[in-house]
């Protein structure tokens, strides 16, 4: 139901995320305010998603998320 984005180095300044469906549509986005950011996936269908983490508008990490 929820995805937790955990930042281990504690440096969350200017970190944002965008959650995309497999077709590239942005479904959720936000700022990382805490070292553990909770992303609600309850309303999303079973499937594959892509989570991109950005710092200062530059992509730093991409995750493939499989919801079953």
Secondary structure, 3 states (H helix, E strand, C coil): CEEEEECCCCCCCCEEEEEEECCCCEEEEEECCCCEEEEECCCCCCEEEEEEEEECCEEEEEEEEEEC
